[in-house]
Amino acid sequence: MTNRLAGETSPYLLQHAGNPVDWYPWSDEALARAKAEDKPILLSIGYSACHWCHVMAHESFEDEGVAALMNDLFVNIKVDREERPDLDQIYQTAHAMLTQRSGGWPLTMFLTPEQAPFFGGTYFPKASRYGLAGFADLLPRIAAAYREQSAAIAEQNARLKAALALTNPDAQDAHAALPVDAPKLAFAGLARSFDPVHGGFGGAPKFPHPFELGFCLRRYAARGDKSALEIVAITLARMADGGIHDQLGGGFCRYSVDAEWTIPHFEKMLYDNAALLAVYADAWRATGETALARAARGIASWALRDMRAPEGAFYSSLDADSEHEEGKFYVWTPEGVERLVAPEEWAVVRRHWGLDRPPNFEHAAWHLRVAVPLVEVARELGISSQAAETRLEQARAKLFAARERRVHPGRDDKVLASWNALMIGALARAARVFDEAEWLAAAQRAADFLRSTLWREGRLLATYKDGRAHLNAYLDDHAYLLAALLELMQASFRPEDLTWAIEVADALLQRFEDAASGGFFFTSHDHEALIHRPKPGYDNATPAGNGIAAQALLALGHWLGEPRYLDAADRTVRAFGRELGDRPSGASSLLIALEEVVDPPTMVLLRGDPATCASWQRMLERAYRPRVRSLDLSRAGDLPGALSRPHDAEDEATAWVCTGASCLPPIHTLEALETALAVAS
């Protein structure tokens, strides 16, 4: 027997299709039934890689008795937060307002038939424990409260809706001064919370914060602030050594439960790894540290090996659990490792990964992390660093092959436009940095898949699985896609990417922009009406769509000399001006856009002999210059707007260097180009 979720595309919803709960997807049918029967809604939001979502499902949603209570008292709606981030944003915010606690997943909210939340929490055990009320005991009490306390609930709902409205920025004076000190204040806050021993910000649990790291790296490039570089270099190095980093297969887990990066929450998300790939690649350019390049290459290898669909797009995530145990796929015993490797390899890895120390995970298991630096291990063993590296790599290959024979964590194999765009952009950037043609080809193929499958007559769809594309796309889908297309064009210019970028930018302005007050709503103007329409400006696990939209529109606007895009970006930054001035922390994406509104980035256009232009661009990409964007247009033909540049002869390479609307005279040597960029950037 299956319920109404059996016809959905989300692997998370499909995991619940066999529950005895009478689940609905979020739909007009479910909302209409709640109104017709005057029943409260039990809204459960999660995602397929979520460990505690699985726990609650097993304890409660698979239980016949709990399901009977749910079916009798509520209209039950199950939502995949990855397919419906609009609903997740609204009800996570409402949960925080109602409970004065941070949210998470599973999110369990109880709504009126008009979608207004009146009670909520995250994980509830079936029976009372951990200081949490038992779910089975709670359900009748909540249903009774809905029947008996309607006046109080209505009053609370009115206050909640007013509070939700206040989360969007107020209309700003278009002529007010921009908060130019906001980046400085934001960096000061990051510096105060930086952990100089283990890296990262704050204590446990510890998240990577790649957007804040990218912001710090840009500060170093712009101001020569070595304290900003130290934050980035220490954090990325400690993360690469930690258990949050898969020491065998590459890629990073979502976060660490401790402050030392040792034990992660084992799920691997596409979006985390896309953001980390970009910042590791940039940090390698800034520092030349081999370990940072190795981590970046590991992320790219993981994405291409484990997360790529046959059609070329990227899957969403890997589960934290395998065989119903979190982390089981990843952990080892010393005896198990020693059996698989040669004695000389064991001598290296037992020290390097701390297998000669007490276990660091439950059930007397070891999760691999760097315990002793390899150079120290080599010195202890009286061998060269190169010999130690060779033995480590040989052992790593053997252990990875053995691990591949284990039962793998589940994979969420839906394709999300937004997360694919993040990985496309990161792969394109890393391909430029490391000169990896395979990565660029993978990024282009994924972009071509999105265009052929999720782009329908000027409208973008949000998700795809098993031949079905659907759901109205959101701000993030459009903003990330536009940014990814700009990264692709900098890696290898294709006219079709420019054409599509213009179409996506126009869709952003037409379907999402708040023309009166500036900025972009998370949902399009023709999206279904919900109890709140967010206009998010702060970064979370993914960057703020408003910040990425502003950055991308600025770049495209300067490339084309198109004031519509430049003006929209300026309006976006000004819409959040007061928030950036008062609370700049957590808004790295918007702060970067603010800096580029105040001080426009530099554009380099290359024309002429293709071989010379390609050589020049490779040389340009060796340096970390976040404020410089170069396009090799040597094979592009005629182009629109400011991209249309004459050149004197086919056998001569010519560079144009422009900052804002100001351009230098044409440049004909690489040395002169480097000199010009040293001044401009």
Buried (B, 14 or more C-beta within 10 A) or exposed (E): EEBBBEEBBBBBBBBBBBBBBBBBBBEEEBBEBBEEEEBBBBBBBBBBBBBBBBBBBEBBBBBEEBBEBBBEBBBBBBBBBBBBBBBBBBBBBBBEBBEEEEBBBBBBBBBBBEBBBBBBBBBBBBEBEEEBBBBBEBBEEBBEBBEEEEEEBEEBBEEBEEBBEEBBBEEBEEEEEBBBEBBEBBBEBBBEBBBEEBBBBEEBBBBBBBBBBBBBBBBBBBEEBEEBBBBBBBBBBBBBBBBBBBBBBBBBBBBBBBBBBBBBBBBBBBBBBBBBBBBBBBBBBBBEBEBBBEBBBBBBBBBBEBBBBEBBBBBBBBBBBBEEBBBBBBBBBBEBBBEBBEEBBBBBBBBBBBBEEEBBBEEEBBBBBBBBBBEEBBEEBEBEBEBBBBBBEBBBEBBBEBBEEEEBBBBBBBBBBBBBBBBBBBBBBBBBBBEBEEBBBBBBBBBBBBBEBBBEEEEBBBBBBEEEBEBBBBBBBBBBBBBBBBBBBBBBBBBEBBEBBBBBBEBBBEBBBBEEBBBBBBBBEEBEEBBBBBBBBBBEBBBBBBBBBBBBBBBBBBBBBBEEBBBBBBBBBBBBBBBBBEBBBBBBBBBBBBBBBEEBBBBBBBBBBBEBBBBBBEEBBEBBBBBBBBBBBBEBEEBBEBBEBEBEEEEEBBBBBBBEEEBBEBBBEBEBBBEBBEEBB
